[in-house]
């Protein structure tokens, strides 16, 4: 086994071990809540992170949800220009409360084949 394959396996293992169950919705409305193997769809889900305010130097919480999936687990891989939605818990202490988020159109999809992951930048969906 080569080094790249080991890195891919470790990335997948980390997402499976510490992932958050989510549902992914394609632009056509198809819901994906299982991975390609039929298990719960998991991602590394970050809903808030601590950053330093550039003006004051104080710590602040930045709310920019990001979902990182292992590419090999997805039945269909999102592409730039498509608007996907993710239903996920925003609060890790309350995983039963899910919120609908959509891909942020101002950010492109990140992640390549090198680590076998794909990163989606999300925005909270506002209902009117």
N, C-alpha and C positions, 0 to 999 in steps of 0.2 A: 504494500500500500504506500502511495506517495504522500508527501507532506500536505499537498492541497486536499486530498481526500480526507486526511485526518482532521484538518481544519474544518471542512464541511461537516464531518461527523460530530465534532465538538460543538459547533454552532447549533446544530440540530438538537443535540443532547441538552444544551443549556436552555433552549426554548422549551423543550418538552418537560424539563425538570422544574423550571421556574416560570413557565408561561401562564398567561391569563386566558381562560376560555372566552372567545368572542364569536360573533356572527359577522360575516362579511357579505355585503349585498352588491351584486354586479349592477352595471348601468341598466340592464334589462329587467331588474327586479329579482333575479335569481338569488336565493339565499344559500350561502355556504356556511354551515356550522360544523362540518366535519372536514377532516383533512383527506388527502388522497387515499389513505389507508382505512378510512372510516372511523377514526378516533375523533374526539372533540378537537375543533380547530383552536390552536393555541398560538399566542404571539407574546412577545415581550411588549407590554403596554406601559408607557410612561405618560401619566396625566399631568404631572407637575414636577418641576425641578427647581432647585435653588440656584440662583445666579446672583451676581453682584451688580447693584445699581451703579451705572457709570458716573452719575452725578454725585452721589453721596458716599459710595463705597459700602453701603449697607447691604446685607443679604435680603433677597426678596424671592418670593415664589413666582415662577413664570408658568403660566398655564398654556402649554402648547402640546396637546396630546400627539404622541407618536406611537405607531404600531409597527413592530418589526416581525416579519414572518420568515420562516425558512422557505425558500422558493420551491423546494421539492415537496413540501407539504400541501401546496395550493393546487386545487383542481383547475383553476383558471388564474393566470397571473395578470394583475392590473397593469395597464399601460398608461403612459402619459397622455393626457387629453381626455381620458375617461374619468367620470365622476363615480367613485365607489363610496359606499357607506359602511361604517363599522358600528356594531352595537356592542358596547363594552362598559364595564364598571369604572367610573371615574375615581371612586374611593376604594382603595384596596381593603379597607376595614369593613366595607359593605358591598361584597361582590354580587349580592342578589339584586342590587339596584343598578339597572343598565341605562345607558344614555346613548342616543343615536348621534353619531358624528359622521361628517362627510370629509372627503379629501379636500384639502385646502388648495384651491386652484392657483394660488400664487406660488406654490412650492411644487417642484417636480418630484417624481418618485426617485428615491435613492436606493442604493444597494445594487450590487452587481453579482456576477457569477463567481467572483473570487472567494467570497465567504458564504455564498449560497443563500443570501438573505435579501429581503426587499423591505424598504422602510417607507411607510405612508405617513405623511403629515396631515393632521386632521383638524377640523374646526367643529365646534358644537353646532348642531342643527337647530335653527330657530323655527318654531312653528308659528304660523299666523292664523 
